[in-house]
Amino acid sequence: MNTFSRIVPLACGLAVAGTSLGAEPDPLSMLEGANTQAAQVQAALDFCRRDARPVVRALDGLIGAAGLSAPQRDKLRRTYEQAMRDESSRIAGIASQKGFAQGACPATTLETLDKQTPVIVKSLDDMRRGWRQTAASTPIPAPARTPEQPPAQAADIAPGKYTCYTFDAGQLNYAYTDVVVQKGGHGQYAVGAKGGSYQVQDGRVSFTGPLSNATGRYAVKQTGVPQLDLVFNADNRASMTCPRGR
């Protein structure tokens, strides 16, 4: 059985939602469900090192078309973050039981992800179009980003403290490692009392100093939270995820 079999019924569920939105008495609850499910999909894609940006952009477009208030947007962001954490922990537990590491998913899982991602994106786009058709007469803001206009890669890492975690036996564990990115845009960071420098190119990060044996990826998630993902000695089994604290 496919490790992440939830993705198949998820795509079907989103497709039904996209076509039936006009008859739904509470479209906001449907949006909340799509928000949570998209977070679960991103967790699977991130774990398997697949590109989650098409799903994130489609969800951004859907939320942008809904004309939500600031408190509603904040609620969706919090729900998205929690769903990502829960699903990442669940997937890591399954992976540990089946004996494969982050970034080394089985071929059957990768095939499912590759087939279902465009279906999920289309379903989210259908929901966005359905929302526009049933919206009130007040103008609806256009989506901030579209699949044809990918967001620009960050040129530098946002300053602050990035708290690092590992996945072990299905649990998200604090790694007792904090990466502090210095202010000023000079490419400096510190881990404890030791400092070093970093360079960012196309979202990939290289280091000198205490993290010189690590390679990283940097991105600002759909929730707005900057995050570093680190792999040590080119071994995906030795990895940490480091979201920036608020």
Beta strands, then each sheet from edge to edge (+ up, - down):
strand 1: 160-168
strand 2: 171-181
strand 3: 188-191
strand 4: 194-201
strand 5: 204-207
strand 6: 214-220
strand 7: 226-232
strand 8: 235-243
sheet 1: 1+ 2- 3+ 4- 5+ 6- 7+ 8-
end
